[in-house]
Amino acid sequence: MPKRILTGTVTSDQNEQTVTVLVERRFTHPVMKKTIRKTKKYRAHDAANSFKVGDIVRIQECLPISKTKRWEVLAD
């Protein structure tokens, strides 16, 4: 099965080798037919500490690195 790749915005880079990425998804409500925005935060591994708050990044699923990190930042 291919690994998922998501695009989001870095909201925190305070931890060593870790960034918090806010990913937004949009979909149409099945009954109300209104566009809804849902957001979710992912903690991703950033080995080089190269990304700062506000950067747009792509993250990819990976094996668990720690208790909360299951994603890694793709270097573009």
C-alpha positions as CSV (number, residue, x, y, z in Angstrom):
1,M,0.0,0.0,0.0
2,P,1.4,3.4,-0.9
3,K,2.3,5.9,1.8
4,R,0.0,8.9,2.2
5,I,1.4,12.3,1.5
6,L,-0.3,15.4,3.0
7,T,0.4,19.1,2.6
8,G,0.2,21.5,5.5
9,T,1.6,24.5,7.4
10,V,4.2,24.3,10.2
11,T,2.6,25.7,13.4
12,S,5.4,24.8,15.8
13,D,9.2,24.1,15.6
14,Q,10.2,24.3,19.3
15,N,11.1,20.7,19.7
16,E,14.4,19.2,18.5
17,Q,14.0,17.4,15.1
18,T,10.2,17.7,15.3
19,V,7.6,20.1,13.7
20,T,3.9,20.3,14.2
21,V,2.0,20.5,10.9
22,L,-1.6,21.7,10.6
23,V,-3.3,19.9,7.7
24,E,-6.7,21.2,6.4
25,R,-9.1,19.1,4.4
26,R,-12.3,20.4,2.7
27,F,-15.4,18.5,1.8
28,T,-19.0,19.0,1.1
29,H,-21.5,18.2,3.8
30,P,-23.7,15.3,2.5
31,V,-27.0,16.9,3.6
32,M,-26.4,20.6,3.9
33,K,-24.2,20.8,0.7
34,K,-22.0,23.3,2.4
35,T,-18.2,23.2,2.1
36,I,-16.7,22.3,5.5
37,R,-13.1,22.8,6.6
38,K,-11.6,20.3,9.1
39,T,-8.1,20.6,10.4
40,K,-5.8,18.1,12.1
41,K,-2.3,18.4,13.6
42,Y,0.4,15.9,12.9
43,R,3.9,15.8,14.5
44,A,6.5,15.1,11.9
45,H,10.2,14.3,12.0
46,D,12.5,17.0,10.7
47,A,16.0,15.7,11.0
48,A,17.8,18.9,9.8
49,N,15.6,21.3,11.8
50,S,15.3,23.3,8.5
51,F,11.6,24.2,8.6
52,K,10.2,27.2,10.5
53,V,6.7,28.3,11.6
54,G,4.6,29.3,8.6
55,D,6.4,27.1,6.0
56,I,4.3,25.0,3.7
57,V,5.6,21.4,3.9
58,R,4.7,17.9,2.6
59,I,4.7,15.1,5.1
60,Q,4.7,11.3,4.4
61,E,3.8,8.4,6.6
62,C,6.6,6.4,8.1
63,L,7.4,3.8,10.8
64,P,6.9,5.1,14.3
65,I,9.8,7.3,15.4
66,S,8.5,8.1,18.9
67,K,5.3,7.9,20.8
68,T,3.6,10.6,18.8
69,K,5.7,10.9,15.5
70,R,4.5,8.7,12.6
71,W,5.2,11.2,9.8
72,E,8.3,12.6,8.3
73,V,8.8,15.9,6.3
74,L,9.7,15.4,2.7
75,A,12.7,17.5,1.5
76,D,11.6,19.3,-1.7
